[in-house]
Amino acid sequence: MKNLTNTIVLIGLIAVTTTGCSMFGSKADSVDVPRSEAITRQKFSTFFEDDGIKINWECIDRDWFPSLGFSCEESVIESIEATITIPSNGGTDFNAYVASQVGQVEVMGMLVRFINTEITSERVVTLMAQNVEKADDTYRNPITGTGQNAGSRPDIPAVIGISSREAPRDPNPNMNFALRSNVNSTVRDLNTEVRGTAKGRLIGVAFNYDQRDDQLLQITGLWDRKRAEQLQLLGTQYFNQQP
């Protein structure tokens, strides 16, 4: 009898549960789940600290084989940033203005040199040789009429010739010697000159200023590809600029 009672109670609970579910609706409510898509376009940045350059680029196509999407197959550069710190040499408004103007030119120069730089190297060798020969010949020769009278002129004494050995205290020790002095001088000059020339056209460069110290101004120039393309299009259409 006890088992029968338990069975009847269990059947009643199941019936109540079934009835309760039917009271709230005949079907379950649906929940909208947002559709998930794989990330294929990602933005990255590459720093060149020694040059003060930062490149912002975007991966538009991934390499699915064999890297399974971990490497980028096609990318596009979105913007390039160049940063430089300029001393203002003073705290006045005029010093700050001059520093900002100098910083703008330096930043644009950094961008142009990073994008395109033409290197020219020239080496010149100059060889100069100089030969100098000096001669110092000193001889003591007998004079004509040595040991004889002057002939018809008795008033002229006879000429006596002596050698260098016979002459006491010879003032010239190089008497009867031929001296030669050769001097050779060679000069070689090697000049190596390396030139770097950068030339480019920058459109739509924006500048950002940050005061790093009382007399230090940090200037960042940002070249954006989309902005440059739009400005170039406007220039050709409305300002008669050459593309």
LOTOR-569909 format. One line per field, with one value per atom (N, C-alpha, C): x, y, z; residue in three letters; atom name. Coordinates in Angstrom, 1 decimal, m for minus. Example, Ala and Ser with C-alpha at 12.3 -4.5 7.8 and 13.67 -1.06 7.14 Angstrom:
<sites>
u	[13.2,12.3,13.2,12.8,13.7,12.9]
v	[m5.7,m4.5,m3.3,m2.2,m1.1,0.0]
w	[7.8,7.8,7.8,7.1,7.1,7.9]
r	[ALA,ALA,ALA,SER,SER,SER]
a	[N,CA,C,N,CA,C]
</sites>
This chain:
<sites>
u	[0.8,0.0,0.9,2.0,2.9,3.5,3.9,4.5,3.6,2.3,1.3,1.1,1.1,1.0,2.1,3.3,4.5,4.4,3.9,3.8,2.7,1.6,0.6,1.1,1.9,2.4,3.4,4.2,5.2,4.5,3.5,2.7,2.1,1.6,1.0,2.0,3.2,4.2,4.6,4.7,5.0,3.9,2.7,1.5,1.5,1.8,1.8,2.9,4.1,5.2,4.9,4.3,3.9,2.9,2.0,1.0,1.5,2.5,3.1,3.9,4.5,5.3,4.3,3.2,2.3,1.6,1.5,0.9,1.7,3.1,4.0,4.2,3.7,3.9,4.1,3.8,4.0,5.4,6.2,7.6,8.5,9.8,10.8,11.1,11.4,11.8,13.1,13.2,14.5,15.3,16.6,17.6,18.5,18.5,19.4,20.8,21.7,23.1,23.8,24.6,25.3,26.3,26.3,27.2,28.6,29.4,30.9,31.6,32.5,33.3,34.8,35.6,37.0,37.7,38.6,39.3,40.3,40.1,41.0,41.8,41.3,41.9,42.3,43.6,44.2,45.1,45.2,46.1,47.3,48.5,49.8,50.6,51.7,52.6,54.0,54.9,56.3,57.1,58.0,58.8,60.2,60.8,62.2,62.8,63.2,63.6,64.7,65.7,66.9,66.6,65.6,65.2,64.0,63.4,62.3,61.0,60.9,59.8,58.9,57.6,56.6,55.7,55.5,54.7,53.5,52.3,51.0,50.5,50.3,49.9,48.8,48.1,47.0,47.1,46.8,46.9,45.5,45.4,44.2,43.9,44.9,44.8,45.8,45.3,46.1,46.6,47.7,48.2,47.7,46.7,46.1,46.8,47.7,48.5,49.9,50.9,50.8,50.8,50.7,50.8,49.5,48.4,47.1,46.6,46.9,46.4,47.3,48.4,49.2,50.1,50.3,51.2,50.3,50.8,50.1,50.6,49.7,50.1,50.1,49.2,49.1,48.8,49.6,49.4,49.4,48.9,48.9,49.3,50.1,50.6,49.5,49.0,48.0,48.6,49.6,50.2,51.6,52.4,53.8,53.9,54.5,54.8,56.3,56.6,58.0,58.0,58.9,58.9,60.3,60.4,61.7,61.5,62.6,62.6,63.5,63.0,63.7,63.8,65.1,65.2,64.7,64.0,63.5,64.5,65.5,66.5,65.9,64.9,64.2,62.8,62.1,60.8,59.8,60.2,59.3,58.4,57.3,56.5,57.2,58.1,58.9,59.8,60.5,61.3,60.5,59.3,58.5,58.0,57.7,57.3,58.4,59.6,60.7,61.0,61.0,61.2,60.2,58.9,57.9,58.1,58.5,58.8,60.0,61.0,62.2,61.8,61.0,60.6,59.8,58.9,58.1,59.0,59.9,60.8,61.7,62.2,62.9,62.1,60.9,60.0,59.7,59.4,59.1,60.4,61.6,62.8,63.0,62.7,62.8,61.9,60.7,59.7,60.3,60.8,61.2,62.5,63.4,64.6,64.3,63.3,62.9,62.3,61.5,60.8,61.7,62.5,63.4,64.6,65.8,67.1,68.0,68.6,69.6,71.0,71.8,73.1,74.1,75.0,76.1,77.4,78.3,79.6,80.7,81.6,82.7,84.0,85.0,86.4,87.4,88.2,89.2,90.6,91.5,92.9,93.8,94.6,95.5,96.9,97.8,99.2,100.1,100.9,101.8,103.2,104.1,105.5,106.4,107.4,108.3,109.8,110.6,112.0,112.9,113.7,114.6,116.1,116.9,118.3,119.2,120.0,120.8,122.3,123.1,124.5,125.3,126.4,127.3,128.7,129.3,130.6,131.6,132.6,133.7,135.0,135.8,137.1,138.1,139.3,140.5,141.4,141.5,142.3,143.5,144.6,145.7,145.4,145.8,145.5,146.7,146.4,147.4,148.5,149.7,150.8,151.3,150.9,151.3,152.8,153.5,155.0,155.8,155.2,155.9,155.6,156.6,156.4,155.3,154.9,153.8,154.2,155.5,155.9,156.5,155.9,156.4,155.9,155.2,154.7,155.4,156.6,157.3,156.6,155.7,155.0,153.9,153.6,152.6,153.3,153.0,153.7,153.3,154.1,153.9,152.7,151.9,150.7,151.2,151.0,151.4,150.2,150.1,149.0,149.3,148.3,148.5,147.3,147.5,146.4,145.7,144.6,143.9,144.7,145.6,146.4,147.4,147.9,148.9,148.4,147.1,146.5,146.3,146.8,146.6,145.2,144.6,143.2,142.3,142.1,141.2,139.8,139.3,137.9,136.8,137.1,136.1,136.5,136.0,136.5,136.1,135.1,134.6,135.4,136.5,137.2,137.6,137.6,137.8,136.9,135.7,134.7,133.4,132.7,131.4,130.3,129.4,128.3,127.0,126.3,125.0,123.9,122.8,121.8,120.5,119.9,118.6,117.5,116.4,115.3,114.0,113.4,112.2,111.0,110.0,108.8,107.6,106.8,105.6,104.5,103.4,102.2,101.0,100.3,99.1,97.9,96.9,95.7,94.5,93.8,92.6,91.4,90.5,89.3,88.1,87.3,86.1,84.9,83.9,82.8,81.5,80.7,79.4,78.3,77.4,76.3,74.9,74.1,72.7,71.7,70.9,70.0,68.6,67.7,66.3,65.4,64.5,63.5,62.2,61.2,59.8,58.8,57.5,56.4,55.4,55.2,54.4,53.1,52.0,50.6,49.9,49.3,48.4,49.2,50.3,51.0,50.5,50.0,49.5,50.6,50.6,51.6,51.0,51.6,51.2,52.4,52.1,53.1,52.9,54.0,54.0,55.2,54.9,56.0,56.6,57.8,58.4,59.1,59.5,60.2,60.0,60.7,60.5,61.1,62.1,62.7,62.8,62.0,62.0,60.6,60.6,59.3,59.4,58.5,58.4,57.4,57.8,56.9,56.8,55.5,55.2,54.5,55.0,54.4,53.7,52.5,51.7,51.3,51.8,51.3,50.3,49.1,48.0,47.7,47.7,47.5,46.1,45.1,43.7,43.6,44.1,44.0,44.8,46.0,46.8,46.1,45.4,44.7,43.5,42.8,41.7,42.1,43.2,43.7,44.3,44.9,45.4,44.3,43.2,42.1,41.4,41.3,40.8,41.7,43.0,43.9,43.8,43.7,43.6,42.3,41.2,39.9,39.6,40.1,39.7,40.8,42.1,43.2,44.2,43.9,44.7,46.1,46.2,47.5,47.7,49.0,49.4,49.4,48.8,48.8,50.2]
v	[m1.2,0.0,1.2,1.2,2.3,2.6,1.5,1.6,2.2,1.8,2.3,3.8,4.2,5.7,6.5,6.0,6.7,6.8,5.8,5.8,6.8,6.9,7.9,9.3,9.6,10.9,11.3,10.4,10.6,10.9,10.2,10.4,11.8,12.2,13.5,14.6,14.5,15.5,15.7,14.6,14.6,15.3,15.1,15.7,17.2,17.6,19.0,19.7,19.1,19.7,19.8,18.8,18.9,20.0,20.1,21.1,22.5,22.7,24.0,24.4,23.5,23.8,24.2,23.5,23.8,25.2,25.6,26.9,28.1,28.0,29.1,29.0,28.1,28.1,26.7,26.6,25.3,25.0,26.1,25.9,26.8,26.5,27.2,28.5,29.6,30.9,30.8,31.5,31.5,32.8,32.6,33.7,34.0,35.2,35.6,35.7,34.9,34.9,35.6,36.6,37.3,36.4,36.6,35.8,36.1,35.2,35.4,35.2,36.1,36.1,36.1,35.4,35.3,36.6,37.0,38.3,38.1,38.9,38.8,40.1,41.2,42.5,43.0,43.2,43.6,44.7,45.6,46.8,46.5,46.9,46.7,47.9,48.0,49.1,48.6,49.2,48.8,50.0,49.9,51.0,50.9,52.1,52.2,53.3,52.8,53.7,54.6,54.1,54.9,56.0,55.8,56.8,57.6,57.3,58.0,57.8,56.7,56.4,55.3,55.5,54.5,54.3,53.1,52.7,52.0,52.5,51.8,51.2,49.9,49.1,48.1,47.7,46.8,45.5,44.4,43.1,42.9,42.9,42.7,41.3,40.5,39.1,38.2,37.2,36.3,35.1,34.5,33.4,32.1,31.5,30.3,29.0,29.0,27.8,28.3,27.8,26.7,27.2,28.6,29.1,29.1,28.7,28.6,29.9,31.0,32.3,33.0,32.5,33.2,34.2,34.2,35.2,36.0,37.2,38.1,38.0,37.7,37.6,38.9,39.8,41.1,42.1,43.2,44.3,45.6,46.7,48.0,49.0,50.0,51.0,52.0,52.3,53.3,54.7,54.7,56.0,55.8,56.9,56.9,58.1,57.9,58.9,59.1,60.4,60.8,61.7,61.4,62.2,62.7,64.0,64.6,65.6,65.8,66.7,67.9,69.1,70.3,71.2,71.7,72.7,74.0,74.7,76.0,77.2,76.9,77.9,79.1,78.8,79.9,79.6,80.3,80.0,81.0,81.9,82.9,82.3,83.1,82.6,82.6,83.6,83.6,82.4,82.0,80.8,79.6,79.5,78.3,78.2,79.4,79.4,79.0,79.5,79.2,77.7,77.1,75.7,74.9,75.3,74.5,74.5,75.7,75.7,74.9,74.9,74.1,72.6,72.3,70.9,70.4,71.2,70.8,70.4,71.2,71.0,69.7,69.5,68.4,67.1,67.1,66.0,65.6,66.5,66.2,65.7,66.2,65.7,64.2,63.9,62.5,61.6,62.0,61.2,61.0,62.0,61.9,61.0,61.2,60.4,58.9,58.6,57.3,56.6,57.4,56.8,56.6,57.6,57.6,58.4,57.7,58.4,57.9,58.8,58.5,58.7,57.7,57.7,57.8,58.7,58.9,58.8,58.0,57.8,58.1,58.9,59.3,59.2,58.6,58.4,59.0,59.9,60.5,60.3,59.8,59.6,60.6,61.4,62.4,62.0,61.8,61.4,62.5,63.1,64.1,63.7,63.6,63.2,64.4,64.6,65.7,65.2,65.4,65.0,66.2,66.4,67.6,67.0,67.5,67.1,68.4,68.4,69.6,69.2,70.0,69.8,70.9,70.5,71.5,71.0,71.5,71.1,72.2,71.8,72.7,72.1,72.8,72.3,73.4,73.0,73.9,73.4,74.2,73.9,74.9,74.5,75.4,76.4,77.6,78.7,78.8,79.2,79.3,80.4,80.0,80.9,80.6,79.5,79.2,78.9,79.6,79.4,80.2,81.0,81.8,83.3,84.1,85.5,86.0,87.2,87.7,88.1,87.8,88.1,89.5,90.3,91.6,92.6,92.1,93.0,92.5,93.1,92.7,93.2,94.1,94.6,93.7,92.7,91.7,90.5,90.2,89.0,87.7,86.7,85.4,84.8,84.0,83.3,81.9,81.6,80.3,79.5,78.3,77.4,76.4,76.2,75.2,74.2,73.1,72.1,72.3,71.5,71.6,71.0,70.1,69.6,70.6,71.4,72.4,73.6,73.9,75.1,74.9,75.7,75.6,76.1,75.3,75.7,76.0,75.0,75.2,75.5,76.7,77.1,76.2,75.5,74.7,73.3,72.4,71.0,70.2,70.7,69.9,70.3,70.9,71.3,70.1,70.3,69.2,68.0,68.2,67.2,67.6,66.7,66.9,66.3,67.2,66.8,66.8,65.7,65.5,65.3,66.0,65.8,65.6,64.4,64.0,63.9,64.6,64.6,64.2,63.1,62.6,62.8,63.4,63.6,63.2,62.3,61.8,62.0,62.6,62.9,62.2,61.4,60.8,61.2,61.7,62.1,61.2,60.7,59.9,60.5,61.0,61.7,60.8,60.5,59.7,60.5,60.7,61.6,60.8,60.7,60.0,61.1,61.1,62.1,61.4,61.9,61.3,62.4,62.2,63.2,62.6,63.3,62.9,63.9,63.5,64.5,63.8,64.4,63.8,64.9,64.5,65.4,64.8,65.5,65.1,65.9,65.2,65.8,65.4,66.4,66.1,65.6,66.2,65.9,66.7,66.1,66.7,66.7,67.7,67.8,67.9,67.2,67.2,67.7,68.6,69.2,68.8,68.5,68.1,68.7,69.6,70.2,69.2,68.8,67.8,68.4,69.6,70.3,71.8,72.6,74.1,74.6,73.9,74.3,73.2,72.2,71.0,70.9,70.8,70.7,69.4,68.5,67.2,67.4,67.2,67.4,66.0,65.6,64.4,64.8,64.3,64.5,63.2,63.3,62.1,62.2,61.3,61.2,60.1,60.4,59.4,59.1,57.9,57.5,58.0,57.7,58.0,59.6,60.3,61.7,62.3,61.7,62.2,62.0,60.8,60.5,61.5,61.8,62.7,64.1,64.6,65.9,66.0,64.9,65.0,65.0,64.3,64.3,65.7,66.3,67.7,68.7,68.5,69.4,69.4,68.2,68.1,68.5,68.5,68.8,70.3,70.9,72.3,73.3,72.8,73.8,73.7,73.0,72.9,72.3,71.4,70.8,69.6,69.4,68.2,67.0,65.8,64.6,64.0]
w	[0.0,0.0,0.0,0.7,0.8,m0.5,m1.2,m2.5,m3.5,m3.4,m4.3,m4.1,m2.9,m2.6,m3.2,m3.0,m3.6,m5.1,m5.7,m7.2,m7.6,m6.9,m7.2,m7.1,m6.0,m5.8,m6.8,m7.3,m8.3,m9.6,m10.0,m11.2,m11.2,m10.0,m9.8,m10.0,m9.5,m9.7,m11.2,m11.9,m13.3,m14.1,m13.7,m14.4,m14.1,m12.9,m12.6,m13.3,m13.4,m14.1,m15.6,m16.2,m17.6,m17.8,m16.9,m17.1,m16.9,m16.0,m15.9,m17.1,m17.7,m18.9,m20.0,m20.1,m21.2,m21.0,m19.8,m19.5,m20.0,m20.1,m20.5,m22.0,m22.7,m24.2,m24.7,m25.9,m26.5,m27.0,m27.2,m27.7,m26.9,m27.0,m26.2,m26.9,m26.1,m26.7,m27.4,m28.5,m29.3,m28.9,m28.8,m28.5,m29.7,m30.1,m31.3,m30.8,m31.4,m31.2,m32.3,m32.0,m33.1,m33.8,m35.1,m35.9,m35.7,m35.5,m35.3,m36.6,m36.9,m38.1,m37.7,m38.5,m38.2,m38.5,m37.7,m37.9,m39.0,m40.1,m41.3,m41.5,m41.0,m41.1,m39.8,m39.6,m38.3,m38.6,m37.6,m37.7,m36.8,m37.3,m36.6,m36.7,m35.9,m35.9,m35.9,m36.6,m36.7,m36.3,m35.3,m34.8,m35.4,m35.8,m36.1,m35.2,m34.0,m32.9,m33.3,m34.0,m34.3,m35.3,m36.1,m37.1,m36.6,m35.5,m35.0,m35.9,m36.5,m37.4,m36.9,m37.1,m36.7,m37.9,m38.4,m39.5,m39.0,m39.4,m39.0,m40.3,m40.2,m41.4,m41.1,m42.1,m41.9,m42.7,m42.1,m42.8,m43.5,m44.8,m45.5,m46.0,m46.0,m46.5,m45.7,m45.2,m44.4,m45.3,m44.9,m45.5,m44.8,m45.5,m44.8,m45.1,m46.0,m46.3,m46.6,m46.0,m44.9,m43.5,m43.3,m41.9,m41.2,m41.9,m41.2,m40.7,m41.4,m41.0,m40.0,m39.6,m38.6,m39.2,m40.5,m41.2,m42.1,m42.5,m43.4,m44.8,m45.7,m47.1,m47.8,m47.5,m48.2,m47.1,m47.2,m46.2,m46.9,m46.3,m46.8,m45.7,m46.1,m45.1,m45.0,m43.8,m43.6,m43.2,m42.4,m42.0,m41.6,m41.6,m41.1,m40.2,m39.1,m38.1,m37.9,m37.7,m37.5,m36.3,m35.3,m34.1,m33.8,m33.4,m33.1,m32.0,m31.2,m30.1,m30.4,m30.3,m30.6,m29.4,m29.1,m28.0,m28.5,m27.6,m28.0,m27.7,m26.9,m26.5,m25.8,m25.1,m24.4,m24.1,m23.2,m22.9,m23.4,m24.3,m24.8,m25.9,m26.3,m27.4,m28.7,m28.9,m30.1,m30.3,m29.2,m29.2,m29.5,m28.9,m29.1,m30.6,m31.2,m32.6,m33.5,m33.2,m34.1,m34.0,m32.8,m32.6,m33.3,m33.3,m34.0,m35.5,m36.0,m37.5,m37.9,m37.1,m37.3,m37.2,m36.2,m36.0,m37.2,m37.7,m38.9,m40.1,m40.3,m41.5,m41.2,m40.0,m39.7,m39.8,m39.3,m39.3,m40.8,m41.6,m43.0,m43.7,m43.3,m43.9,m43.4,m42.2,m41.7,m42.5,m42.8,m43.6,m45.0,m45.6,m47.0,m47.1,m46.1,m46.1,m45.9,m45.0,m44.8,m46.0,m46.7,m47.9,m49.1,m49.3,m50.6,m50.3,m50.3,m50.2,m51.3,m52.0,m53.1,m52.6,m52.6,m52.1,m53.3,m53.2,m54.2,m53.5,m54.0,m53.4,m54.5,m54.1,m55.0,m54.3,m55.0,m54.4,m55.4,m54.9,m55.8,m55.1,m56.0,m55.5,m56.3,m55.5,m56.1,m55.7,m56.8,m56.5,m57.1,m56.2,m56.6,m56.2,m57.2,m57.0,m57.3,m56.5,m56.7,m56.4,m57.4,m57.3,m57.4,m56.4,m56.3,m56.2,m57.1,m57.1,m57.0,m56.0,m55.8,m56.0,m56.6,m56.9,m56.3,m55.6,m55.0,m55.3,m56.4,m56.9,m56.5,m55.8,m55.4,m55.8,m56.7,m57.1,m56.9,m56.7,m56.7,m57.8,m58.8,m60.0,m60.1,m60.6,m60.8,m61.9,m61.7,m62.6,m63.6,m64.8,m65.8,m65.4,m65.5,m65.1,m63.7,m63.1,m61.8,m61.8,m60.8,m60.7,m61.7,m62.5,m63.5,m63.2,m63.8,m63.7,m64.6,m64.5,m65.3,m66.7,m67.1,m68.4,m68.5,m69.4,m69.6,m68.5,m67.5,m66.5,m65.2,m64.9,m63.6,m62.4,m62.6,m61.4,m60.9,m61.7,m61.3,m60.7,m59.5,m58.9,m59.5,m59.3,m59.9,m59.1,m59.8,m59.3,m58.8,m57.6,m57.0,m56.7,m57.3,m57.0,m55.9,m55.1,m54.0,m54.0,m53.5,m53.4,m52.1,m51.9,m50.6,m49.5,m49.7,m48.6,m48.2,m49.1,m48.8,m48.1,m48.3,m47.8,m46.3,m45.4,m44.0,m43.6,m42.7,m42.3,m43.4,m44.2,m45.4,m44.9,m45.3,m44.8,m45.4,m46.5,m47.1,m47.1,m46.2,m46.2,m47.4,m48.1,m49.3,m50.6,m50.4,m51.6,m52.4,m53.8,m54.7,m54.5,m54.1,m54.0,m54.7,m55.3,m55.9,m55.0,m54.6,m53.7,m54.4,m54.2,m54.8,m53.7,m53.8,m52.8,m53.5,m53.4,m54.0,m53.0,m53.3,m52.4,m53.2,m52.8,m53.5,m52.5,m53.0,m52.2,m52.9,m52.3,m52.9,m52.0,m52.5,m51.7,m52.4,m51.6,m52.1,m51.2,m51.9,m51.2,m51.6,m50.7,m50.9,m50.3,m51.1,m50.7,m51.0,m50.0,m50.2,m49.7,m50.6,m50.3,m50.6,m49.6,m49.7,m49.5,m50.4,m50.3,m50.3,m49.5,m49.4,m49.8,m50.8,m51.2,m51.2,m50.5,m50.4,m51.0,m51.8,m52.4,m52.6,m52.1,m52.2,m52.0,m52.3,m52.2,m51.1,m50.1,m49.0,m49.0,m48.9,m49.0,m47.7,m47.0,m45.9,m44.7,m44.3,m43.1,m42.0,m40.9,m39.7,m38.6,m37.8,m36.8,m35.4,m34.4,m33.1,m32.2,m31.2,m30.4,m29.0,m28.3,m26.9,m26.2,m25.2,m24.5,m23.5,m23.7,m22.9,m21.7,m21.8,m20.7,m20.9,m20.1,m20.2,m21.5,m22.1,m23.3,m24.3,m24.2,m25.1,m25.7,m27.0,m27.7,m28.6,m28.4,m29.2,m30.3,m31.5,m32.6,m33.3,m33.6,m34.3,m35.6,m36.7,m38.0,m38.5,m38.9,m39.3,m40.7,m41.5,m42.9,m43.0,m43.5,m43.6,m45.1,m45.4,m46.8,m47.4,m46.6,m47.1,m47.2,m46.2,m46.2,m47.4,m47.7,m48.8,m50.1,m50.3,m51.5,m51.7,m50.6,m50.7,m51.1,m50.4,m50.7,m52.1,m52.6,m53.9,m54.9,m54.7,m55.6,m55.6,m54.4,m54.3,m55.0,m54.9,m55.6,m57.1,m57.6,m59.1,m59.6,m58.8,m59.3,m59.2,m58.0,m57.7,m57.6,m57.5,m57.4,m58.5,m59.5,m60.7,m60.4,m59.5,m59.1,m60.0,m60.3,m61.1,m60.3,m60.8,m60.0,m59.8]
r	[MET,MET,MET,LYS,LYS,LYS,ASN,ASN,ASN,LEU,LEU,LEU,THR,THR,THR,ASN,ASN,ASN,THR,THR,THR,ILE,ILE,ILE,VAL,VAL,VAL,LEU,LEU,LEU,ILE,ILE,ILE,GLY,GLY,GLY,LEU,LEU,LEU,ILE,ILE,ILE,ALA,ALA,ALA,VAL,VAL,VAL,THR,THR,THR,THR,THR,THR,THR,THR,THR,GLY,GLY,GLY,CYS,CYS,CYS,SER,SER,SER,MET,MET,MET,PHE,PHE,PHE,GLY,GLY,GLY,SER,SER,SER,LYS,LYS,LYS,ALA,ALA,ALA,ASP,ASP,ASP,SER,SER,SER,VAL,VAL,VAL,ASP,ASP,ASP,VAL,VAL,VAL,PRO,PRO,PRO,ARG,ARG,ARG,SER,SER,SER,GLU,GLU,GLU,ALA,ALA,ALA,ILE,ILE,ILE,THR,THR,THR,ARG,ARG,ARG,GLN,GLN,GLN,LYS,LYS,LYS,PHE,PHE,PHE,SER,SER,SER,THR,THR,THR,PHE,PHE,PHE,PHE,PHE,PHE,GLU,GLU,GLU,ASP,ASP,ASP,ASP,ASP,ASP,GLY,GLY,GLY,ILE,ILE,ILE,LYS,LYS,LYS,ILE,ILE,ILE,ASN,ASN,ASN,TRP,TRP,TRP,GLU,GLU,GLU,CYS,CYS,CYS,ILE,ILE,ILE,ASP,ASP,ASP,ARG,ARG,ARG,ASP,ASP,ASP,TRP,TRP,TRP,PHE,PHE,PHE,PRO,PRO,PRO,SER,SER,SER,LEU,LEU,LEU,GLY,GLY,GLY,PHE,PHE,PHE,SER,SER,SER,CYS,CYS,CYS,GLU,GLU,GLU,GLU,GLU,GLU,SER,SER,SER,VAL,VAL,VAL,ILE,ILE,ILE,GLU,GLU,GLU,SER,SER,SER,ILE,ILE,ILE,GLU,GLU,GLU,ALA,ALA,ALA,THR,THR,THR,ILE,ILE,ILE,THR,THR,THR,ILE,ILE,ILE,PRO,PRO,PRO,SER,SER,SER,ASN,ASN,ASN,GLY,GLY,GLY,GLY,GLY,GLY,THR,THR,THR,ASP,ASP,ASP,PHE,PHE,PHE,ASN,ASN,ASN,ALA,ALA,ALA,TYR,TYR,TYR,VAL,VAL,VAL,ALA,ALA,ALA,SER,SER,SER,GLN,GLN,GLN,VAL,VAL,VAL,GLY,GLY,GLY,GLN,GLN,GLN,VAL,VAL,VAL,GLU,GLU,GLU,VAL,VAL,VAL,MET,MET,MET,GLY,GLY,GLY,MET,MET,MET,LEU,LEU,LEU,VAL,VAL,VAL,ARG,ARG,ARG,PHE,PHE,PHE,ILE,ILE,ILE,ASN,ASN,ASN,THR,THR,THR,GLU,GLU,GLU,ILE,ILE,ILE,THR,THR,THR,SER,SER,SER,GLU,GLU,GLU,ARG,ARG,ARG,VAL,VAL,VAL,VAL,VAL,VAL,THR,THR,THR,LEU,LEU,LEU,MET,MET,MET,ALA,ALA,ALA,GLN,GLN,GLN,ASN,ASN,ASN,VAL,VAL,VAL,GLU,GLU,GLU,LYS,LYS,LYS,ALA,ALA,ALA,ASP,ASP,ASP,ASP,ASP,ASP,THR,THR,THR,TYR,TYR,TYR,ARG,ARG,ARG,ASN,ASN,ASN,PRO,PRO,PRO,ILE,ILE,ILE,THR,THR,THR,GLY,GLY,GLY,THR,THR,THR,GLY,GLY,GLY,GLN,GLN,GLN,ASN,ASN,ASN,ALA,ALA,ALA,GLY,GLY,GLY,SER,SER,SER,ARG,ARG,ARG,PRO,PRO,PRO,ASP,ASP,ASP,ILE,ILE,ILE,PRO,PRO,PRO,ALA,ALA,ALA,VAL,VAL,VAL,ILE,ILE,ILE,GLY,GLY,GLY,ILE,ILE,ILE,SER,SER,SER,SER,SER,SER,ARG,ARG,ARG,GLU,GLU,GLU,ALA,ALA,ALA,PRO,PRO,PRO,ARG,ARG,ARG,ASP,ASP,ASP,PRO,PRO,PRO,ASN,ASN,ASN,PRO,PRO,PRO,ASN,ASN,ASN,MET,MET,MET,ASN,ASN,ASN,PHE,PHE,PHE,ALA,ALA,ALA,LEU,LEU,LEU,ARG,ARG,ARG,SER,SER,SER,ASN,ASN,ASN,VAL,VAL,VAL,ASN,ASN,ASN,SER,SER,SER,THR,THR,THR,VAL,VAL,VAL,ARG,ARG,ARG,ASP,ASP,ASP,LEU,LEU,LEU,ASN,ASN,ASN,THR,THR,THR,GLU,GLU,GLU,VAL,VAL,VAL,ARG,ARG,ARG,GLY,GLY,GLY,THR,THR,THR,ALA,ALA,ALA,LYS,LYS,LYS,GLY,GLY,GLY,ARG,ARG,ARG,LEU,LEU,LEU,ILE,ILE,ILE,GLY,GLY,GLY,VAL,VAL,VAL,ALA,ALA,ALA,PHE,PHE,PHE,ASN,ASN,ASN,TYR,TYR,TYR,ASP,ASP,ASP,GLN,GLN,GLN,ARG,ARG,ARG,ASP,ASP,ASP,ASP,ASP,ASP,GLN,GLN,GLN,LEU,LEU,LEU,LEU,LEU,LEU,GLN,GLN,GLN,ILE,ILE,ILE,THR,THR,THR,GLY,GLY,GLY,LEU,LEU,LEU,TRP,TRP,TRP,ASP,ASP,ASP,ARG,ARG,ARG,LYS,LYS,LYS,ARG,ARG,ARG,ALA,ALA,ALA,GLU,GLU,GLU,GLN,GLN,GLN,LEU,LEU,LEU,GLN,GLN,GLN,LEU,LEU,LEU,LEU,LEU,LEU,GLY,GLY,GLY,THR,THR,THR,GLN,GLN,GLN,TYR,TYR,TYR,PHE,PHE,PHE,ASN,ASN,ASN,GLN,GLN,GLN,GLN,GLN,GLN,PRO,PRO,PRO]
a	[N,CA,C,N,CA,C,N,CA,C,N,CA,C,N,CA,C,N,CA,C,N,CA,C,N,CA,C,N,CA,C,N,CA,C,N,CA,C,N,CA,C,N,CA,C,N,CA,C,N,CA,C,N,CA,C,N,CA,C,N,CA,C,N,CA,C,N,CA,C,N,CA,C,N,CA,C,N,CA,C,N,CA,C,N,CA,C,N,CA,C,N,CA,C,N,CA,C,N,CA,C,N,CA,C,N,CA,C,N,CA,C,N,CA,C,N,CA,C,N,CA,C,N,CA,C,N,CA,C,N,CA,C,N,CA,C,N,CA,C,N,CA,C,N,CA,C,N,CA,C,N,CA,C,N,CA,C,N,CA,C,N,CA,C,N,CA,C,N,CA,C,N,CA,C,N,CA,C,N,CA,C,N,CA,C,N,CA,C,N,CA,C,N,CA,C,N,CA,C,N,CA,C,N,CA,C,N,CA,C,N,CA,C,N,CA,C,N,CA,C,N,CA,C,N,CA,C,N,CA,C,N,CA,C,N,CA,C,N,CA,C,N,CA,C,N,CA,C,N,CA,C,N,CA,C,N,CA,C,N,CA,C,N,CA,C,N,CA,C,N,CA,C,N,CA,C,N,CA,C,N,CA,C,N,CA,C,N,CA,C,N,CA,C,N,CA,C,N,CA,C,N,CA,C,N,CA,C,N,CA,C,N,CA,C,N,CA,C,N,CA,C,N,CA,C,N,CA,C,N,CA,C,N,CA,C,N,CA,C,N,CA,C,N,CA,C,N,CA,C,N,CA,C,N,CA,C,N,CA,C,N,CA,C,N,CA,C,N,CA,C,N,CA,C,N,CA,C,N,CA,C,N,CA,C,N,CA,C,N,CA,C,N,CA,C,N,CA,C,N,CA,C,N,CA,C,N,CA,C,N,CA,C,N,CA,C,N,CA,C,N,CA,C,N,CA,C,N,CA,C,N,CA,C,N,CA,C,N,CA,C,N,CA,C,N,CA,C,N,CA,C,N,CA,C,N,CA,C,N,CA,C,N,CA,C,N,CA,C,N,CA,C,N,CA,C,N,CA,C,N,CA,C,N,CA,C,N,CA,C,N,CA,C,N,CA,C,N,CA,C,N,CA,C,N,CA,C,N,CA,C,N,CA,C,N,CA,C,N,CA,C,N,CA,C,N,CA,C,N,CA,C,N,CA,C,N,CA,C,N,CA,C,N,CA,C,N,CA,C,N,CA,C,N,CA,C,N,CA,C,N,CA,C,N,CA,C,N,CA,C,N,CA,C,N,CA,C,N,CA,C,N,CA,C,N,CA,C,N,CA,C,N,CA,C,N,CA,C,N,CA,C,N,CA,C,N,CA,C,N,CA,C,N,CA,C,N,CA,C,N,CA,C,N,CA,C,N,CA,C,N,CA,C,N,CA,C,N,CA,C,N,CA,C,N,CA,C,N,CA,C,N,CA,C,N,CA,C,N,CA,C,N,CA,C,N,CA,C,N,CA,C,N,CA,C,N,CA,C,N,CA,C,N,CA,C,N,CA,C,N,CA,C,N,CA,C,N,CA,C,N,CA,C,N,CA,C,N,CA,C,N,CA,C,N,CA,C,N,CA,C,N,CA,C,N,CA,C,N,CA,C,N,CA,C,N,CA,C,N,CA,C,N,CA,C,N,CA,C,N,CA,C,N,CA,C,N,CA,C,N,CA,C,N,CA,C,N,CA,C,N,CA,C,N,CA,C,N,CA,C,N,CA,C,N,CA,C,N,CA,C,N,CA,C,N,CA,C,N,CA,C,N,CA,C,N,CA,C,N,CA,C,N,CA,C,N,CA,C,N,CA,C,N,CA,C,N,CA,C,N,CA,C,N,CA,C,N,CA,C,N,CA,C,N,CA,C,N,CA,C]
</sites>
